[in-house]
Amino acid sequence: MKKGTVKFFNDSKGFGFITEQETKAEHFVHISGLIDEVVEDDEVEFELTQGKKGLNAVNVRVI
C-alpha cells in the first residue's frame, strides 16, 4: 500500500487527487475508488491501477 495526502476532492463531481508521500507524484482518484470518505488534507493509504489516462488511486482508505 502506498501512502499520501488528499490534495483535492470534489464530492459533487466525484473525483480528486492524492499526492503520494514517497514520490510526491499526483494521482487521480474517482469516487468509485474510495473505501472511506475523504476530504482535503486527509492522510490515506491506496493502491494504484492503470486507468485510461494514467495511474489511478483505488482502495483509498483514511489512516
mmCIF file of the N, C-alpha and C atoms, coordinates in Angstrom:
data_MODEL
# 
_entry.id   MODEL 
# 
loop_
_atom_site.group_PDB 
_atom_site.id 
_atom_site.type_symbol 
_atom_site.label_atom_id 
_atom_site.label_alt_id 
_atom_site.label_comp_id 
_atom_site.label_asym_id 
_atom_site.label_entity_id 
_atom_site.label_seq_id 
_atom_site.pdbx_PDB_ins_code 
_atom_site.Cartn_x 
_atom_site.Cartn_y 
_atom_site.Cartn_z 
_atom_site.occupancy 
_atom_site.B_iso_or_equiv 
_atom_site.pdbx_formal_charge 
_atom_site.auth_seq_id 
_atom_site.auth_comp_id 
_atom_site.auth_asym_id 
_atom_site.auth_atom_id 
_atom_site.pdbx_PDB_model_num 
ATOM 1   N N  . MET A 1 1  ? 0.837   -1.186 0.000   1.00 0.00 ? 1  MET A N  1 
ATOM 2   C CA . MET A 1 1  ? 0.000   0.000  0.000   1.00 0.00 ? 1  MET A CA 1 
ATOM 3   C C  . MET A 1 1  ? 0.880   1.247  0.000   1.00 0.00 ? 1  MET A C  1 
ATOM 4   N N  . LYS A 1 2  ? 0.488   2.205  -0.787  1.00 0.00 ? 2  LYS A N  1 
ATOM 5   C CA . LYS A 1 2  ? 1.188   3.484  -0.817  1.00 0.00 ? 2  LYS A CA 1 
ATOM 6   C C  . LYS A 1 2  ? 0.487   4.431  0.148   1.00 0.00 ? 2  LYS A C  1 
ATOM 7   N N  . LYS A 1 3  ? 1.196   5.461  0.584   1.00 0.00 ? 3  LYS A N  1 
ATOM 8   C CA . LYS A 1 3  ? 0.617   6.456  1.472   1.00 0.00 ? 3  LYS A CA 1 
ATOM 9   C C  . LYS A 1 3  ? 0.684   7.821  0.811   1.00 0.00 ? 3  LYS A C  1 
ATOM 10  N N  . GLY A 1 4  ? -0.262  8.669  1.169   1.00 0.00 ? 4  GLY A N  1 
ATOM 11  C CA . GLY A 1 4  ? -0.280  10.000 0.599   1.00 0.00 ? 4  GLY A CA 1 
ATOM 12  C C  . GLY A 1 4  ? -1.266  10.899 1.304   1.00 0.00 ? 4  GLY A C  1 
ATOM 13  N N  . THR A 1 5  ? -1.439  12.098 0.729   1.00 0.00 ? 5  THR A N  1 
ATOM 14  C CA . THR A 1 5  ? -2.323  13.111 1.276   1.00 0.00 ? 5  THR A CA 1 
ATOM 15  C C  . THR A 1 5  ? -3.315  13.546 0.200   1.00 0.00 ? 5  THR A C  1 
ATOM 16  N N  . VAL A 1 6  ? -4.580  13.677 0.587   1.00 0.00 ? 6  VAL A N  1 
ATOM 17  C CA . VAL A 1 6  ? -5.592  14.152 -0.354  1.00 0.00 ? 6  VAL A CA 1 
ATOM 18  C C  . VAL A 1 6  ? -5.328  15.637 -0.620  1.00 0.00 ? 6  VAL A C  1 
ATOM 19  N N  . LYS A 1 7  ? -5.001  15.945 -1.865  1.00 0.00 ? 7  LYS A N  1 
ATOM 20  C CA . LYS A 1 7  ? -4.726  17.332 -2.249  1.00 0.00 ? 7  LYS A CA 1 
ATOM 21  C C  . LYS A 1 7  ? -6.032  18.082 -2.495  1.00 0.00 ? 7  LYS A C  1 
ATOM 22  N N  . PHE A 1 8  ? -6.986  17.377 -3.097  1.00 0.00 ? 8  PHE A N  1 
ATOM 23  C CA . PHE A 1 8  ? -8.242  17.988 -3.523  1.00 0.00 ? 8  PHE A CA 1 
ATOM 24  C C  . PHE A 1 8  ? -9.249  16.869 -3.713  1.00 0.00 ? 8  PHE A C  1 
ATOM 25  N N  . PHE A 1 9  ? -10.492 17.078 -3.306  1.00 0.00 ? 9  PHE A N  1 
ATOM 26  C CA . PHE A 1 9  ? -11.560 16.133 -3.642  1.00 0.00 ? 9  PHE A CA 1 
ATOM 27  C C  . PHE A 1 9  ? -12.869 16.884 -3.738  1.00 0.00 ? 9  PHE A C  1 
ATOM 28  N N  . ASN A 1 10 ? -13.564 16.740 -4.864  1.00 0.00 ? 10 ASN A N  1 
ATOM 29  C CA . ASN A 1 10 ? -14.829 17.406 -5.119  1.00 0.00 ? 10 ASN A CA 1 
ATOM 30  C C  . ASN A 1 10 ? -15.946 16.364 -5.047  1.00 0.00 ? 10 ASN A C  1 
ATOM 31  N N  . ASP A 1 11 ? -16.719 16.382 -3.946  1.00 0.00 ? 11 ASP A N  1 
ATOM 32  C CA . ASP A 1 11 ? -17.797 15.405 -3.766  1.00 0.00 ? 11 ASP A CA 1 
ATOM 33  C C  . ASP A 1 11 ? -18.848 15.471 -4.872  1.00 0.00 ? 11 ASP A C  1 
ATOM 34  N N  . SER A 1 12 ? -19.211 16.679 -5.278  1.00 0.00 ? 12 SER A N  1 
ATOM 35  C CA . SER A 1 12 ? -20.283 16.809 -6.273  1.00 0.00 ? 12 SER A CA 1 
ATOM 36  C C  . SER A 1 12 ? -19.865 16.289 -7.644  1.00 0.00 ? 12 SER A C  1 
ATOM 37  N N  . LYS A 1 13 ? -18.585 16.385 -7.972  1.00 0.00 ? 13 LYS A N  1 
ATOM 38  C CA . LYS A 1 13 ? -18.101 15.873 -9.257  1.00 0.00 ? 13 LYS A CA 1 
ATOM 39  C C  . LYS A 1 13 ? -17.558 14.449 -9.134  1.00 0.00 ? 13 LYS A C  1 
ATOM 40  N N  . GLY A 1 14 ? -17.237 14.020 -7.905  1.00 0.00 ? 14 GLY A N  1 
ATOM 41  C CA . GLY A 1 14 ? -16.848 12.633 -7.675  1.00 0.00 ? 14 GLY A CA 1 
ATOM 42  C C  . GLY A 1 14 ? -15.414 12.286 -8.014  1.00 0.00 ? 14 GLY A C  1 
ATOM 43  N N  . PHE A 1 15 ? -14.508 13.263 -7.931  1.00 0.00 ? 15 PHE A N  1 
ATOM 44  C CA . PHE A 1 15 ? -13.111 12.950 -8.198  1.00 0.00 ? 15 PHE A CA 1 
ATOM 45  C C  . PHE A 1 15 ? -12.193 13.909 -7.450  1.00 0.00 ? 15 PHE A C  1 
ATOM 46  N N  . GLY A 1 16 ? -10.907 13.567 -7.434  1.00 0.00 ? 16 GLY A N  1 
ATOM 47  C CA . GLY A 1 16 ? -9.912  14.420 -6.814  1.00 0.00 ? 16 GLY A CA 1 
ATOM 48  C C  . GLY A 1 16 ? -8.514  13.909 -7.103  1.00 0.00 ? 16 GLY A C  1 
ATOM 49  N N  . PHE A 1 17 ? -7.553  14.370 -6.296  1.00 0.00 ? 17 PHE A N  1 
ATOM 50  C CA . PHE A 1 17 ? -6.160  13.992 -6.491  1.00 0.00 ? 17 PHE A CA 1 
ATOM 51  C C  . PHE A 1 17 ? -5.495  13.715 -5.151  1.00 0.00 ? 17 PHE A C  1 
ATOM 52  N N  . ILE A 1 18 ? -4.604  12.746 -5.161  1.00 0.00 ? 18 ILE A N  1 
ATOM 53  C CA . ILE A 1 18 ? -3.820  12.378 -3.984  1.00 0.00 ? 18 ILE A CA 1 
ATOM 54  C C  . ILE A 1 18 ? -2.346  12.587 -4.319  1.00 0.00 ? 18 ILE A C  1 
ATOM 55  N N  . THR A 1 19 ? -1.606  13.224 -3.413  1.00 0.00 ? 19 THR A N  1 
ATOM 56  C CA . THR A 1 19 ? -0.168  13.388 -3.571  1.00 0.00 ? 19 THR A CA 1 
ATOM 57  C C  . THR A 1 19 ? 0.516   12.248 -2.826  1.00 0.00 ? 19 THR A C  1 
ATOM 58  N N  . GLU A 1 20 ? 1.264   11.428 -3.572  1.00 0.00 ? 20 GLU A N  1 
ATOM 59  C CA . GLU A 1 20 ? 1.959   10.284 -2.971  1.00 0.00 ? 20 GLU A CA 1 
ATOM 60  C C  . GLU A 1 20 ? 3.085   10.774 -2.061  1.00 0.00 ? 20 GLU A C  1 
ATOM 61  N N  . GLN A 1 21 ? 3.165   10.192 -0.876  1.00 0.00 ? 21 GLN A N  1 
ATOM 62  C CA . GLN A 1 21 ? 4.133   10.619 0.132   1.00 0.00 ? 21 GLN A CA 1 
ATOM 63  C C  . GLN A 1 21 ? 5.578   10.416 -0.342  1.00 0.00 ? 21 GLN A C  1 
ATOM 64  N N  . GLU A 1 22 ? 5.872   9.257  -0.892  1.00 0.00 ? 22 GLU A N  1 
ATOM 65  C CA . GLU A 1 22 ? 7.249   8.899  -1.232  1.00 0.00 ? 22 GLU A CA 1 
ATOM 66  C C  . GLU A 1 22 ? 7.787   9.656  -2.448  1.00 0.00 ? 22 GLU A C  1 
ATOM 67  N N  . THR A 1 23 ? 6.996   9.715  -3.520  1.00 0.00 ? 23 THR A N  1 
ATOM 68  C CA . THR A 1 23 ? 7.487   10.288 -4.781  1.00 0.00 ? 23 THR A CA 1 
ATOM 69  C C  . THR A 1 23 ? 6.969   11.697 -5.057  1.00 0.00 ? 23 THR A C  1 
ATOM 70  N N  . LYS A 1 24 ? 5.979   12.137 -4.285  1.00 0.00 ? 24 LYS A N  1 
ATOM 71  C CA . LYS A 1 24 ? 5.317   13.440 -4.491  1.00 0.00 ? 24 LYS A CA 1 
ATOM 72  C C  . LYS A 1 24 ? 4.526   13.492 -5.795  1.00 0.00 ? 24 LYS A C  1 
ATOM 73  N N  . ALA A 1 25 ? 4.325   12.328 -6.435  1.00 0.00 ? 25 ALA A N  1 
ATOM 74  C CA . ALA A 1 25 ? 3.518   12.258 -7.659  1.00 0.00 ? 25 ALA A CA 1 
ATOM 75  C C  . ALA A 1 25 ? 2.049   12.451 -7.299  1.00 0.00 ? 25 ALA A C  1 
ATOM 76  N N  . GLU A 1 26 ? 1.295   13.046 -8.217  1.00 0.00 ? 26 GLU A N  1 
ATOM 77  C CA . GLU A 1 26 ? -0.135  13.241 -8.003  1.00 0.00 ? 26 GLU A CA 1 
ATOM 78  C C  . GLU A 1 26 ? -0.899  12.179 -8.793  1.00 0.00 ? 26 GLU A C  1 
ATOM 79  N N  . HIS A 1 27 ? -1.879  11.564 -8.120  1.00 0.00 ? 27 HIS A N  1 
ATOM 80  C CA . HIS A 1 27 ? -2.667  10.506 -8.735  1.00 0.00 ? 27 HIS A CA 1 
ATOM 81  C C  . HIS A 1 27 ? -4.143  10.862 -8.687  1.00 0.00 ? 27 HIS A C  1 
ATOM 82  N N  . PHE A 1 28 ? -4.817  10.639 -9.801  1.00 0.00 ? 28 PHE A N  1 
ATOM 83  C CA . PHE A 1 28 ? -6.252  10.849 -9.908  1.00 0.00 ? 28 PHE A CA 1 
ATOM 84  C C  . PHE A 1 28 ? -6.973  9.813  -9.050  1.00 0.00 ? 28 PHE A C  1 
ATOM 85  N N  . VAL A 1 29 ? -8.047  10.223 -8.389  1.00 0.00 ? 29 VAL A N  1 
ATOM 86  C CA . VAL A 1 29 ? -8.897  9.280  -7.650  1.00 0.00 ? 29 VAL A CA 1 
ATOM 87  C C  . VAL A 1 29 ? -10.358 9.590  -7.978  1.00 0.00 ? 29 VAL A C  1 
ATOM 88  N N  . HIS A 1 30 ? -11.086 8.538  -8.377  1.00 0.00 ? 30 HIS A N  1 
ATOM 89  C CA . HIS A 1 30 ? -12.520 8.652  -8.649  1.00 0.00 ? 30 HIS A CA 1 
ATOM 90  C C  . HIS A 1 30 ? -13.263 8.171  -7.416  1.00 0.00 ? 30 HIS A C  1 
ATOM 91  N N  . ILE A 1 31 ? -14.452 8.681  -7.201  1.00 0.00 ? 31 ILE A N  1 
ATOM 92  C CA . ILE A 1 31 ? -15.237 8.312  -6.024  1.00 0.00 ? 31 ILE A CA 1 
ATOM 93  C C  . ILE A 1 31 ? -15.430 6.796  -5.922  1.00 0.00 ? 31 ILE A C  1 
ATOM 94  N N  . SER A 1 32 ? -15.436 6.100  -7.046  1.00 0.00 ? 32 SER A N  1 
ATOM 95  C CA . SER A 1 32 ? -15.604 4.639  -7.033  1.00 0.00 ? 32 SER A CA 1 
ATOM 96  C C  . SER A 1 32 ? -14.378 3.930  -6.458  1.00 0.00 ? 32 SER A C  1 
ATOM 97  N N  . GLY A 1 33 ? -13.246 4.643  -6.356  1.00 0.00 ? 33 GLY A N  1 
ATOM 98  C CA . GLY A 1 33 ? -12.027 4.058  -5.806  1.00 0.00 ? 33 GLY A CA 1 
ATOM 99  C C  . GLY A 1 33 ? -11.871 4.275  -4.308  1.00 0.00 ? 33 GLY A C  1 
ATOM 100 N N  . LEU A 1 34 ? -12.879 4.893  -3.681  1.00 0.00 ? 34 LEU A N  1 
ATOM 101 C CA . LEU A 1 34 ? -12.799 5.186  -2.253  1.00 0.00 ? 34 LEU A CA 1 
ATOM 102 C C  . LEU A 1 34 ? -13.414 4.072  -1.419  1.00 0.00 ? 34 LEU A C  1 
ATOM 103 N N  . ILE A 1 35 ? -12.739 3.727  -0.323  1.00 0.00 ? 35 ILE A N  1 
ATOM 104 C CA . ILE A 1 35 ? -13.325 2.854  0.692   1.00 0.00 ? 35 ILE A CA 1 
ATOM 105 C C  . ILE A 1 35 ? -13.947 3.731  1.776   1.00 0.00 ? 35 ILE A C  1 
ATOM 106 N N  . ASP A 1 36 ? -13.218 4.780  2.188   1.00 0.00 ? 36 ASP A N  1 
ATOM 107 C CA . ASP A 1 36 ? -13.696 5.752  3.171   1.00 0.00 ? 36 ASP A CA 1 
ATOM 108 C C  . ASP A 1 36 ? -13.945 7.081  2.469   1.00 0.00 ? 36 ASP A C  1 
ATOM 109 N N  . GLU A 1 37 ? -14.833 7.901  3.036   1.00 0.00 ? 37 GLU A N  1 
ATOM 110 C CA . GLU A 1 37 ? -14.998 9.263  2.528   1.00 0.00 ? 37 GLU A CA 1 
ATOM 111 C C  . GLU A 1 37 ? -13.737 10.046 2.862   1.00 0.00 ? 37 GLU A C  1 
ATOM 112 N N  . VAL A 1 38 ? -13.323 10.920 1.947   1.00 0.00 ? 38 VAL A N  1 
ATOM 113 C CA . VAL A 1 38 ? -12.110 11.703 2.158   1.00 0.00 ? 38 VAL A CA 1 
ATOM 114 C C  . VAL A 1 38 ? -12.396 13.190 1.996   1.00 0.00 ? 38 VAL A C  1 
ATOM 115 N N  . VAL A 1 39 ? -11.562 13.992 2.646   1.00 0.00 ? 39 VAL A N  1 
ATOM 116 C CA . VAL A 1 39 ? -11.587 15.438 2.488   1.00 0.00 ? 39 VAL A CA 1 
ATOM 117 C C  . VAL A 1 39 ? -10.147 15.906 2.326   1.00 0.00 ? 39 VAL A C  1 
ATOM 118 N N  . GLU A 1 40 ? -9.992  17.123 1.880   1.00 0.00 ? 40 GLU A N  1 
ATOM 119 C CA . GLU A 1 40 ? -8.670  17.708 1.665   1.00 0.00 ? 40 GLU A CA 1 
ATOM 120 C C  . GLU A 1 40 ? -7.804  17.563 2.921   1.00 0.00 ? 40 GLU A C  1 
ATOM 121 N N  . ASP A 1 41 ? -6.547  17.211 2.722   1.00 0.00 ? 41 ASP A N  1 
ATOM 122 C CA . ASP A 1 41 ? -5.521  17.049 3.755   1.00 0.00 ? 41 ASP A CA 1 
ATOM 123 C C  . ASP A 1 41 ? -5.616  15.751 4.546   1.00 0.00 ? 41 ASP A C  1 
ATOM 124 N N  . ASP A 1 42 ? -6.560  14.849 4.225   1.00 0.00 ? 42 ASP A N  1 
ATOM 125 C CA . ASP A 1 42 ? -6.596  13.540 4.882   1.00 0.00 ? 42 ASP A CA 1 
ATOM 126 C C  . ASP A 1 42 ? -5.359  12.741 4.495   1.00 0.00 ? 42 ASP A C  1 
ATOM 127 N N  . GLU A 1 43 ? -4.797  12.016 5.459   1.00 0.00 ? 43 GLU A N  1 
ATOM 128 C CA . GLU A 1 43 ? -3.717  11.062 5.189   1.00 0.00 ? 43 GLU A CA 1 
ATOM 129 C C  . GLU A 1 43 ? -4.388  9.749  4.795   1.00 0.00 ? 43 GLU A C  1 
ATOM 130 N N  . VAL A 1 44 ? -3.951  9.163  3.681   1.00 0.00 ? 44 VAL A N  1 
ATOM 131 C CA . VAL A 1 44 ? -4.612  7.964  3.162   1.00 0.00 ? 44 VAL A CA 1 
ATOM 132 C C  . VAL A 1 44 ? -3.605  6.894  2.740   1.00 0.00 ? 44 VAL A C  1 
ATOM 133 N N  . GLU A 1 45 ? -4.108  5.654  2.664   1.00 0.00 ? 45 GLU A N  1 
ATOM 134 C CA . GLU A 1 45 ? -3.394  4.536  2.053   1.00 0.00 ? 45 GLU A CA 1 
ATOM 135 C C  . GLU A 1 45 ? -4.158  4.193  0.782   1.00 0.00 ? 45 GLU A C  1 
ATOM 136 N N  . PHE A 1 46 ? -3.441  3.745  -0.248  1.00 0.00 ? 46 PHE A N  1 
ATOM 137 C CA . PHE A 1 46 ? -4.104  3.432  -1.511  1.00 0.00 ? 46 PHE A CA 1 
ATOM 138 C C  . PHE A 1 46 ? -3.238  2.506  -2.350  1.00 0.00 ? 46 PHE A C  1 
ATOM 139 N N  . GLU A 1 47 ? -3.853  1.954  -3.378  1.00 0.00 ? 47 GLU A N  1 
ATOM 140 C CA . GLU A 1 47 ? -3.160  1.163  -4.389  1.00 0.00 ? 47 GLU A CA 1 
ATOM 141 C C  . GLU A 1 47 ? -3.297  1.902  -5.710  1.00 0.00 ? 47 GLU A C  1 
ATOM 142 N N  . LEU A 1 48 ? -2.449  1.564  -6.661  1.00 0.00 ? 48 LEU A N  1 
ATOM 143 C CA . LEU A 1 48 ? -2.516  2.190  -7.988  1.00 0.00 ? 48 LEU A CA 1 
ATOM 144 C C  . LEU A 1 48 ? -2.925  1.167  -9.031  1.00 0.00 ? 48 LEU A C  1 
ATOM 145 N N  . THR A 1 49 ? -3.726  1.617  -9.970  1.00 0.00 ? 49 THR A N  1 
ATOM 146 C CA . THR A 1 49 ? -4.121  0.787  -11.094 1.00 0.00 ? 49 THR A CA 1 
ATOM 147 C C  . THR A 1 49 ? -4.073  1.637  -12.357 1.00 0.00 ? 49 THR A C  1 
ATOM 148 N N  . GLN A 1 50 ? -3.839  1.004  -13.489 1.00 0.00 ? 50 GLN A N  1 
ATOM 149 C CA . GLN A 1 50 ? -3.756  1.728  -14.755 1.00 0.00 ? 50 GLN A CA 1 
ATOM 150 C C  . GLN A 1 50 ? -5.148  2.142  -15.208 1.00 0.00 ? 50 GLN A C  1 
ATOM 151 N N  . GLY A 1 51 ? -5.338  3.434  -15.441 1.00 0.00 ? 51 GLY A N  1 
ATOM 152 C CA . GLY A 1 51 ? -6.606  3.957  -15.942 1.00 0.00 ? 51 GLY A CA 1 
ATOM 153 C C  . GLY A 1 51 ? -6.464  4.392  -17.380 1.00 0.00 ? 51 GLY A C  1 
ATOM 154 N N  . LYS A 1 52 ? -7.495  5.030  -17.923 1.00 0.00 ? 52 LYS A N  1 
ATOM 155 C CA . LYS A 1 52 ? -7.483  5.485  -19.317 1.00 0.00 ? 52 LYS A CA 1 
ATOM 156 C C  . LYS A 1 52 ? -6.396  6.519  -19.581 1.00 0.00 ? 52 LYS A C  1 
ATOM 157 N N  . LYS A 1 53 ? -6.112  7.375  -18.584 1.00 0.00 ? 53 LYS A N  1 
ATOM 158 C CA . LYS A 1 53 ? -5.154  8.468  -18.789 1.00 0.00 ? 53 LYS A CA 1 
ATOM 159 C C  . LYS A 1 53 ? -3.962  8.380  -17.848 1.00 0.00 ? 53 LYS A C  1 
ATOM 160 N N  . GLY A 1 54 ? -3.674  7.209  -17.323 1.00 0.00 ? 54 GLY A N  1 
ATOM 161 C CA . GLY A 1 54 ? -2.543  7.063  -16.407 1.00 0.00 ? 54 GLY A CA 1 
ATOM 162 C C  . GLY A 1 54 ? -2.933  6.295  -15.165 1.00 0.00 ? 54 GLY A C  1 
ATOM 163 N N  . LEU A 1 55 ? -2.107  6.396  -14.140 1.00 0.00 ? 55 LEU A N  1 
ATOM 164 C CA . LEU A 1 55 ? -2.349  5.661  -12.909 1.00 0.00 ? 55 LEU A CA 1 
ATOM 165 C C  . LEU A 1 55 ? -3.446  6.320  -12.075 1.00 0.00 ? 55 LEU A C  1 
ATOM 166 N N  . ASN A 1 56 ? -4.332  5.493  -11.540 1.00 0.00 ? 56 ASN A N  1 
ATOM 167 C CA . ASN A 1 56 ? -5.418  5.957  -10.685 1.00 0.00 ? 56 ASN A CA 1 
ATOM 168 C C  . ASN A 1 56 ? -5.273  5.334  -9.305  1.00 0.00 ? 56 ASN A C  1 
ATOM 169 N N  . ALA A 1 57 ? -5.607  6.101  -8.271  1.00 0.00 ? 57 ALA A N  1 
ATOM 170 C CA . ALA A 1 57 ? -5.631  5.583  -6.912  1.00 0.00 ? 57 ALA A CA 1 
ATOM 171 C C  . ALA A 1 57 ? -6.937  4.814  -6.694  1.00 0.00 ? 57 ALA A C  1 
ATOM 172 N N  . VAL A 1 58 ? -6.828  3.621  -6.105  1.00 0.00 ? 58 VAL A N  1 
ATOM 173 C CA . VAL A 1 58 ? -8.008  2.804  -5.786  1.00 0.00 ? 58 VAL A CA 1 
ATOM 174 C C  . VAL A 1 58 ? -7.844  2.251  -4.374  1.00 0.00 ? 58 VAL A C  1 
ATOM 175 N N  . ASN A 1 59 ? -8.907  1.697  -3.842  1.00 0.00 ? 59 ASN A N  1 
ATOM 176 C CA . ASN A 1 59 ? -8.907  1.148  -2.479  1.00 0.00 ? 59 ASN A CA 1 
ATOM 177 C C  . ASN A 1 59 ? -8.365  2.163  -1.485  1.00 0.00 ? 59 ASN A C  1 
ATOM 178 N N  . VAL A 1 60 ? -8.843  3.395  -1.614  1.00 0.00 ? 60 VAL A N  1 
ATOM 179 C CA . VAL A 1 60 ? -8.354  4.513  -0.796  1.00 0.00 ? 60 VAL A CA 1 
ATOM 180 C C  . VAL A 1 60 ? -9.056  4.486  0.557   1.00 0.00 ? 60 VAL A C  1 
ATOM 181 N N  . ARG A 1 61 ? -8.239  4.450  1.627   1.00 0.00 ? 61 ARG A N  1 
ATOM 182 C CA . ARG A 1 61 ? -8.793  4.486  2.978   1.00 0.00 ? 61 ARG A CA 1 
ATOM 183 C C  . ARG A 1 61 ? -8.015  5.471  3.837   1.00 0.00 ? 61 ARG A C  1 
ATOM 184 N N  . VAL A 1 62 ? -8.721  6.138  4.735   1.00 0.00 ? 62 VAL A N  1 
ATOM 185 C CA . VAL A 1 62 ? -8.111  7.102  5.646   1.00 0.00 ? 62 VAL A CA 1 
ATOM 186 C C  . VAL A 1 62 ? -7.302  6.355  6.700   1.00 0.00 ? 62 VAL A C  1 
ATOM 187 N N  . ILE A 1 63 ? -6.094  6.874  7.009   1.00 0.00 ? 63 ILE A N  1 
ATOM 188 C CA . ILE A 1 63 ? -5.275  6.254  8.064   1.00 0.00 ? 63 ILE A CA 1 
ATOM 189 C C  . ILE A 1 63 ? -5.123  7.182  9.256   1.00 0.00 ? 63 ILE A C  1 
# 
